[in-house]
Amino acid sequence: MAKSLKVYQAQFGFYDSVVAAANQKAALRAWGTHQNLFAEGQAHVATDEAAIAAALSQPDVPLKRAVGSTDPFGLKPGLPHIPDLPPSREKKAARRQAAPATAAAQVVRASPKPAPKPQPPPPDRRRLDAAEAAMRTLEDERHRQTQAFEQRRTDLARDVAEAQSRWNACRRTAEKDLDAAAAAYRKAGGND
């Protein structure tokens, strides 16, 4: 009997992805993530019929397509389309100079522009860099201490187990000796 599959959809970077899976956990596993994208609202049940058909044709295999694209979902999606960028400042300036100047435009150009405000120097990062380095050193030291404590805990547990084993063996021997001595005493006519 074929298992019941649902088709789930999520966005990863520049790509939309769909996968047909038995449940959300299986979908996350197919996408290779341990993060619960469904709880965070980043993944949902797919509603696009073409996406559902494509995913059901290859169960448990994530299929992709570029975000915003109407291309079909597939194993090797095409590159995302990048819209034309707005013209750069240099191009705009060249167009303004090439356009015929009107009297109003000449007046605007003739008026003096206010001097740009001097930019303050960039803030000094030295104190922040030193604090970050100190924090990294502190965290590294804590990590080393934690590892040392864990090793000591493991060694101590091993020592306790070995001591318990020795004690159990010694107790068995002592009990046998006690039983033998009591039997010999009774045999010799003694009372307990």
Backbone as numpy.savetxt, mean C-alpha at the origin, in Angstrom:
# Nx Ny Nz CAx CAy CAz Cx Cy Cz
-21.09 -27.26 -12.02 -21.93 -26.08 -12.02 -21.04 -24.83 -12.02
-21.28 -23.91 -12.93 -20.44 -22.71 -13.04 -20.67 -21.80 -11.83
-19.60 -21.21 -11.34 -19.74 -20.33 -10.18 -20.32 -18.99 -10.62
-21.07 -18.36 -9.71 -21.70 -17.08 -9.98 -20.65 -15.98 -9.89
-20.54 -15.18 -10.94 -19.54 -14.12 -10.97 -20.20 -12.76 -11.01
-19.56 -11.79 -10.41 -19.96 -10.38 -10.51 -18.80 -9.65 -11.16
-19.11 -8.56 -11.80 -18.07 -7.77 -12.45 -17.88 -6.50 -11.62
-16.62 -6.27 -11.24 -16.27 -5.11 -10.41 -15.37 -4.18 -11.22
-15.42 -2.89 -10.89 -14.66 -1.88 -11.63 -13.95 -0.96 -10.65
-12.71 -0.56 -11.03 -11.93 0.39 -10.22 -10.99 1.14 -11.15
-10.47 2.25 -10.67 -9.50 3.03 -11.45 -8.14 2.91 -10.79
-7.12 2.59 -11.60 -5.73 2.50 -11.15 -4.90 3.42 -12.03
-4.49 4.56 -11.50 -3.67 5.50 -12.27 -4.45 6.02 -13.46
-3.89 5.80 -14.67 -4.50 6.30 -15.88 -5.45 5.28 -16.52
-5.75 4.21 -15.81 -6.54 3.14 -16.41 -7.74 2.76 -15.55
-8.88 2.48 -16.23 -10.02 1.84 -15.60 -9.79 0.34 -15.72
-10.20 -0.40 -14.71 -10.01 -1.85 -14.74 -11.30 -2.53 -14.33
-11.63 -3.66 -14.99 -12.76 -4.49 -14.61 -12.27 -5.91 -14.41
-12.96 -6.63 -13.52 -12.62 -8.04 -13.30 -13.90 -8.77 -12.91
-14.08 -9.96 -13.47 -15.20 -10.81 -13.11 -14.70 -11.74 -12.01
-15.33 -11.67 -10.84 -14.87 -12.47 -9.70 -16.07 -12.92 -8.88
-15.85 -13.93 -8.05 -16.92 -14.49 -7.22 -17.40 -13.50 -6.16
-16.47 -12.67 -5.65 -16.84 -11.72 -4.61 -15.80 -10.58 -4.59
-16.01 -9.62 -3.70 -15.12 -8.47 -3.63 -13.71 -8.87 -3.24
-13.59 -9.82 -2.32 -12.27 -10.27 -1.88 -11.50 -10.89 -3.05
-12.18 -11.68 -3.87 -11.54 -12.29 -5.04 -11.15 -11.22 -6.05
-11.97 -10.18 -6.19 -11.64 -9.09 -7.11 -10.39 -8.35 -6.65
-10.31 -8.06 -5.35 -9.12 -7.38 -4.81 -7.87 -8.24 -5.02
-8.02 -9.55 -4.82 -6.89 -10.47 -5.01 -6.46 -10.46 -6.49
-7.42 -10.45 -7.42 -7.09 -10.43 -8.85 -6.39 -9.13 -9.21
-6.79 -8.03 -8.59 -6.13 -6.74 -8.85 -4.78 -6.65 -8.15
-4.51 -7.57 -7.23 -3.21 -7.58 -6.54 -3.11 -6.55 -5.43
-4.23 -6.28 -4.76 -4.19 -5.29 -3.68 -4.79 -5.88 -2.41
-4.25 -5.46 -1.26 -4.80 -5.85 0.04 -5.66 -4.72 0.60
-5.61 -3.57 -0.02 -6.38 -2.41 0.41 -7.83 -2.62 0.01
-8.77 -2.38 0.91 -10.18 -2.58 0.60 -10.70 -1.37 -0.17
-10.59 -1.44 -1.49 -11.02 -0.33 -2.35 -12.53 -0.13 -2.30
-13.28 -1.18 -1.99 -14.74 -1.07 -1.95 -15.16 -0.23 -0.74
-14.54 -0.46 0.40 -14.87 0.30 1.61 -14.52 1.77 1.44
-13.49 2.06 0.63 -13.06 3.44 0.42 -13.81 4.10 -0.73
-14.70 3.37 -1.40 -15.48 3.93 -2.51 -14.69 4.04 -3.80
-13.54 3.39 -3.89 -12.72 3.46 -5.11 -13.02 2.32 -6.06
-13.80 1.33 -5.64 -14.20 0.22 -6.50 -15.69 -0.01 -6.29
-16.35 -0.55 -7.35 -17.79 -0.77 -7.28 -18.19 -1.82 -8.29
-19.44 -2.24 -8.23 -19.96 -3.18 -9.21 -20.11 -2.45 -10.53
-19.63 -3.06 -11.62 -19.68 -2.44 -12.95 -21.11 -2.42 -13.47
-21.46 -1.38 -14.23 -22.80 -1.26 -14.81 -22.74 -1.19 -16.33
-21.58 -0.94 -16.91 -21.43 -0.83 -18.36 -21.51 -2.23 -18.98
-22.49 -2.43 -19.86 -22.73 -3.76 -20.45 -21.51 -4.28 -21.21
-20.83 -3.42 -21.96 -19.65 -3.85 -22.73 -18.54 -4.28 -21.77
-18.36 -3.55 -20.69 -17.33 -3.90 -19.69 -17.67 -5.23 -19.03
-18.95 -5.42 -18.71 -19.38 -6.67 -18.08 -19.14 -7.85 -19.00
-19.50 -7.70 -20.28 -19.30 -8.79 -21.24 -17.82 -9.12 -21.40
-16.98 -8.10 -21.48 -15.53 -8.34 -21.64 -14.97 -9.06 -20.42
-15.36 -8.63 -19.22 -14.84 -9.24 -18.00 -15.31 -10.68 -17.85
-16.59 -10.93 -18.18 -17.11 -12.30 -18.04 -16.47 -13.25 -19.04
-15.93 -12.72 -20.14 -15.27 -13.59 -21.12 -13.92 -14.10 -20.60
-13.35 -13.42 -19.58 -12.08 -13.83 -18.99 -12.17 -13.70 -17.48
-12.83 -14.64 -16.80 -13.01 -14.53 -15.35 -11.69 -14.48 -14.59
-11.68 -13.71 -13.50 -10.54 -13.56 -12.60 -9.31 -12.94 -13.26
-9.48 -12.31 -14.43 -8.37 -11.65 -15.12 -8.70 -10.16 -15.21
-7.91 -9.28 -14.60 -8.18 -7.85 -14.70 -7.96 -7.36 -16.13
-8.94 -6.65 -16.66 -8.85 -6.04 -17.99 -8.81 -4.53 -17.80
-8.14 -3.82 -18.72 -7.94 -2.37 -18.56 -8.29 -1.62 -19.84
-8.51 -0.33 -19.66 -8.58 0.63 -20.77 -8.25 2.00 -20.20
-7.83 2.90 -21.05 -7.47 4.24 -20.61 -8.68 4.94 -20.00
-8.46 5.70 -18.93 -9.54 6.44 -18.27 -10.17 7.39 -19.27
-11.50 7.42 -19.28 -12.22 8.32 -20.15 -12.35 7.82 -21.58
-11.76 6.69 -21.87 -11.80 6.13 -23.22 -13.04 5.29 -23.40
-13.45 5.12 -24.65 -14.55 4.20 -24.97 -13.99 2.95 -25.64
-12.66 2.80 -25.62 -12.04 1.60 -26.17 -12.53 0.39 -25.41
-12.48 -0.80 -26.03 -12.88 -2.00 -25.29 -11.83 -2.34 -24.23
-12.27 -2.98 -23.17 -11.35 -3.43 -22.13 -10.53 -4.59 -22.68
-9.24 -4.63 -22.30 -8.37 -5.70 -22.77 -7.19 -5.90 -21.86
-6.36 -6.89 -22.20 -5.17 -7.18 -21.40 -4.09 -6.12 -21.60
-3.96 -5.60 -22.83 -2.95 -4.58 -23.13 -3.66 -3.35 -23.66
-4.05 -2.44 -22.75 -4.80 -1.26 -23.19 -3.90 -0.26 -23.92
-4.52 0.57 -24.71 -3.79 1.64 -25.39 -3.40 2.72 -24.40
-2.58 3.65 -24.90 -2.15 4.76 -24.05 -3.28 5.76 -23.89
-3.35 6.43 -22.75 -4.38 7.44 -22.55 -4.19 8.61 -23.51
-5.30 9.24 -23.91 -5.24 10.41 -24.78 -5.00 11.65 -23.92
-4.00 12.43 -24.29 -3.69 13.65 -23.55 -4.18 14.81 -24.40
-5.08 15.63 -23.88 -5.61 16.75 -24.68 -4.52 17.76 -25.00
-4.75 18.52 -26.07 -3.79 19.57 -26.44 -3.67 20.56 -25.30
-2.46 20.95 -25.03 -2.21 21.90 -23.96 -2.52 23.31 -24.44
-2.90 24.20 -23.54 -3.13 25.58 -23.96 -1.81 26.19 -24.45
-1.90 27.19 -25.32 -0.67 27.79 -25.84 0.19 28.35 -24.72
1.49 28.27 -24.90 2.41 28.76 -23.88 2.43 30.29 -23.87
3.01 30.86 -22.85 3.09 32.32 -22.74 3.89 32.91 -23.89
4.94 32.20 -24.29 5.77 32.72 -25.39 4.95 32.82 -26.67
4.13 31.80 -26.95 3.31 31.83 -28.17 2.29 32.96 -28.09
1.69 33.16 -26.92 0.72 34.25 -26.77 1.39 35.59 -26.99
2.59 35.76 -26.44 3.30 37.03 -26.60 3.65 37.26 -28.07
4.06 36.21 -28.77 4.41 36.36 -30.19 3.17 36.75 -31.00
2.01 36.20 -30.66 0.77 36.55 -31.38 0.41 38.01 -31.14
0.59 38.47 -29.90 0.25 39.87 -29.59 1.16 40.82 -30.36
2.43 40.49 -30.46 3.35 41.36 -31.18 3.07 41.34 -32.68
2.63 40.21 -33.21 2.34 40.10 -34.64 1.04 40.80 -35.01
0.11 40.96 -34.08 -1.18 41.59 -34.37 -0.96 43.09 -34.55
-1.78 43.69 -35.42 -1.63 45.14 -35.60 -1.98 45.88 -34.31
-1.14 46.81 -33.97 -1.32 47.56 -32.73 -2.35 48.64 -32.93
-3.29 48.73 -32.02 -4.28 49.80 -32.06 -3.78 50.93 -31.16
-4.42 52.06 -31.24 -4.01 53.21 -30.44 -4.16 52.90 -28.95
-5.23 52.19 -28.60 -5.44 51.86 -27.19 -4.36 50.90 -26.71
-4.02 49.96 -27.58 -2.99 49.01 -27.19 -1.65 49.71 -27.04
-1.37 50.71 -27.92 -0.11 51.44 -27.82 -0.06 52.24 -26.53
-1.20 52.80 -26.12 -1.24 53.56 -24.89 -0.96 52.63 -23.71
-1.55 51.43 -23.73 -1.35 50.50 -22.64 0.11 50.10 -22.57
0.74 49.88 -23.73 2.13 49.48 -23.74 3.04 50.63 -23.27
2.61 51.87 -23.56 3.44 53.01 -23.21 3.42 53.28 -21.71
2.34 52.90 -21.05 2.28 53.16 -19.62 3.27 52.26 -18.90
3.97 52.81 -17.94 4.98 52.02 -17.25 4.31 50.95 -16.37
4.93 49.81 -16.38 4.43 48.71 -15.54 5.06 48.85 -14.17
4.29 48.52 -13.14 4.89 48.58 -11.82 5.99 47.52 -11.70
7.01 47.89 -10.98 8.12 46.95 -10.79 7.62 45.74 -10.01
8.04 44.56 -10.42 7.59 43.37 -9.69 8.13 43.39 -8.27
7.32 42.85 -7.37 7.73 42.78 -5.98 8.90 41.82 -5.87
9.89 42.18 -5.10 11.00 41.24 -4.94 10.51 39.99 -4.20
10.94 38.86 -4.71 10.55 37.59 -4.10 11.39 37.33 -2.86
10.75 36.92 -1.80 11.54 36.62 -0.61 12.39 35.37 -0.89
13.50 35.26 -0.21 14.32 34.07 -0.41 13.55 32.83 0.04
13.86 31.70 -0.54 13.16 30.48 -0.12 13.46 30.20 1.35
12.51 29.60 2.04 12.73 29.33 3.46 13.90 28.36 3.66
14.56 28.52 4.79 15.72 27.68 5.12 15.22 26.33 5.62
15.62 25.24 4.95 15.18 23.88 5.29 16.12 23.18 6.25
17.23 23.79 6.61 18.24 23.08 7.40 17.68 22.55 8.72
16.91 23.33 9.43 16.37 22.88 10.71 15.39 21.72 10.50
14.53 21.83 9.46 13.58 20.76 9.16 14.32 19.48 8.75
15.34 19.62 7.89 16.13 18.45 7.47 16.78 17.77 8.67
17.32 18.57 9.59 17.97 18.02 10.77 16.95 17.30 11.66
15.75 17.88 11.80 14.71 17.25 12.62 14.24 15.94 11.98
14.10 15.93 10.66 13.70 14.70 9.97 14.77 13.63 10.13
16.05 14.00 10.01 17.14 13.04 10.18 17.16 12.50 11.60
16.93 13.36 12.58 16.89 12.92 13.98 15.74 11.95 14.20
14.59 12.22 13.58 13.43 11.32 13.71 13.73 9.97 13.08
14.37 9.95 11.90 14.73 8.68 11.26 15.70 7.89 12.13
16.69 8.58 12.72 17.66 7.92 13.60 16.95 7.31 14.81
16.03 8.08 15.40 15.27 7.61 16.56 14.43 6.39 16.19
13.76 6.42 15.04 12.93 5.29 14.62 13.79 4.07 14.31
14.97 4.27 13.70 15.89 3.15 13.42 16.35 2.51 14.73
16.69 3.33 15.73 17.13 2.81 17.02 16.01 2.02 17.69
14.79 2.54 17.63 13.65 1.84 18.22 13.43 0.49 17.51
13.58 0.47 16.21 13.43 -0.78 15.45 14.49 -1.80 15.89
15.73 -1.34 16.04 16.80 -2.24 16.49 16.50 -2.77 17.90
16.02 -1.89 18.80 15.68 -2.32 20.16 14.57 -3.36 20.14
13.55 -3.11 19.34 12.43 -4.05 19.26 12.90 -5.41 18.77
13.77 -5.42 17.76 14.30 -6.69 17.26 15.11 -7.40 18.35
15.92 -6.65 19.11 16.72 -7.25 20.18 15.81 -7.83 21.27
14.74 -7.09 21.64 13.80 -7.60 22.63 13.12 -8.87 22.14
12.73 -8.90 20.87 12.09 -10.10 20.31 13.05 -11.28 20.35
14.32 -11.06 20.04 15.31 -12.14 20.07 15.49 -12.64 21.50
15.56 -11.71 22.47 15.70 -12.11 23.87 14.48 -12.90 24.32
13.28 -12.47 23.89 12.04 -13.16 24.24 12.05 -14.58 23.67
12.50 -14.73 22.43 12.59 -16.05 21.80 13.58 -16.94 22.55
14.75 -16.36 22.87 15.77 -17.13 23.60 15.25 -17.54 24.98
14.58 -16.64 25.66 14.05 -16.94 26.99 12.99 -18.04 26.92
12.11 -17.98 25.93 11.08 -19.01 25.77 11.74 -20.37 25.52
12.80 -20.39 24.71 13.52 -21.64 24.46 14.14 -22.16 25.76
14.77 -21.26 26.55 15.39 -21.66 27.82 14.35 -22.20 28.79
13.17 -21.57 28.85 12.11 -22.04 29.74 11.65 -23.43 29.32
11.49 -23.64 28.01 11.05 -24.95 27.52 12.09 -26.02 27.84
13.37 -25.70 27.67 14.43 -26.67 27.97 14.47 -26.97 29.47
14.32 -25.96 30.32 14.32 -26.16 31.77 13.13 -27.02 32.19
11.97 -26.76 31.60 10.78 -27.56 31.91 10.99 -29.01 31.51
11.59 -29.22 30.35 11.86 -30.58 29.88 12.82 -31.31 30.83
13.90 -30.62 31.27 14.85 -31.22 32.21 14.16 -31.54 33.55
13.35 -30.61 34.01 12.64 -30.81 35.28 11.72 -32.02 35.19
10.97 -32.13 34.07 10.06 -33.27 33.89 10.82 -34.59 33.92
11.99 -34.64 33.24 12.80 -35.87 33.22 13.31 -36.19 34.62
13.81 -35.19 35.33 14.32 -35.41 36.70 13.19 -35.85 37.63
12.02 -35.28 37.49 10.89 -35.65 38.35 10.48 -37.10 38.09
10.44 -37.51 36.81 10.10 -38.91 36.51 11.10 -39.86 37.17
12.40 -39.52 37.07 13.44 -40.35 37.69 13.27 -40.37 39.20
13.01 -39.21 39.80 12.84 -39.13 41.26 11.61 -39.91 41.71
10.52 -39.86 40.93 9.31 -40.61 41.27 9.57 -42.12 41.22
10.33 -42.56 40.21 10.68 -43.98 40.11 11.51 -44.40 41.33
12.50 -43.57 41.69 13.35 -43.88 42.85 12.50 -43.92 44.12
11.57 -42.98 44.26 10.70 -42.93 45.43 9.83 -44.17 45.50
9.23 -44.56 44.36 8.38 -45.76 44.33 9.18 -47.01 44.68
10.42 -47.10 44.13 11.27 -48.28 44.40 11.65 -48.32 45.88
12.02 -47.17 46.47 12.41 -47.12 47.88 11.23 -47.46 48.78
10.03 -46.98 48.45 8.83 -47.26 49.24 8.49 -48.74 49.15
8.63 -49.31 47.96 8.35 -50.75 47.79 9.33 -51.58 48.60
10.61 -51.19 48.57 11.63 -51.93 49.33 11.37 -51.81 50.83
10.96 -50.64 51.27 10.67 -50.41 52.68 9.51 -51.29 53.14
8.42 -51.30 52.33 7.27 -52.12 52.67 7.64 -53.61 52.67
8.46 -53.98 51.71 8.87 -55.38 51.60 9.68 -55.79 52.85
10.44 -54.83 53.36 11.25 -55.13 54.55 10.39 -55.09 55.81
9.11 -54.79 55.68 8.20 -54.83 56.84 7.85 -53.46 57.36
8.22 -52.44 56.72 7.90 -51.08 57.18 6.49 -50.68 56.82
5.94 -49.75 57.59 4.62 -49.18 57.31 4.81 -47.76 56.75
3.87 -47.36 55.95 3.96 -45.99 55.38 3.73 -45.01 56.43
